[in-house]
C-alpha cells in the first residue's frame, strides 16, 4: 500500500518537474525585441505563467522521472495517462510476481486543486474494495502535506497550494481533461 502512495506522490512530482522544465525552456528562448524595457516594481507578490500540456508529454515526463527516482524500488511500475490515470506495477511476493493496476479519474477543481477519484484497485485477478484500502493507507502511512485521503468518498484530494516546491513555486491545475487531452496549469512564481 505504501508503494501506491509513493507512486501517486511521484506522479505529482513528475507533473511538477514537467512544469519546471517548461518554464526553464521558456526563460531560455531569446527575445525577438532587442529594445530595453524599463523595469517596474511588480504589482503582485506572484507572477503567473500559464502552461498547456498533453497526455503524451506528461506520460514521458512522469515515467522518465519514476524510472530515475524509483530505480531502487522493489516494485516495478509505470503510469499511463489514457482516459483516466492508470498505475501499473509488478509486486514481488516470495518467488512470484503479481501484476497490479490502480485507476483514478482526475478532476481539476475551481480553486486549482486536483481530486483523484479512485475507480479500481486490482492485484492479480483479485479486485479489492477501494474504501478499505484507502482507509488502511490513511491510517498507516505518512502522506505529504497537502494530500488528503477520503476513504468513504474513494477520493484523494491534492491541495496544490500546500505542496512544497523548489523556489516557493505554486501550481494551480486549470484543466485536467484526459478524454479531450486538455491539460493546463498556472504556475505562480514569487517576485517579492
NORDA-V656267 format. One line per field, one symbol per residue. ss: DSSP state (A for helix, B for strand, O for the rest). A space follows every 10 residues. Layout:
# NORDA-V656267
ss->???
This chain:
# NORDA-V656267
ss->OAAAAAAAAA AAAAAAAAAA AAAAAAAAOO OOOOOOOOOO OOOOOBBBBB BBBOAAAAAA AAAAAAAAAO OOOOOBBBBB BOOOBBBBBB BBBOOBBBBB BBBBBBBBOO OOOBBBBBBB BBBOOBBOOA AAAAAAAAAA OOOOOOBBBB AAAOBBBBOA AAOOOAAAOB BBBBBBBOOO OBBBBBBBBB OO
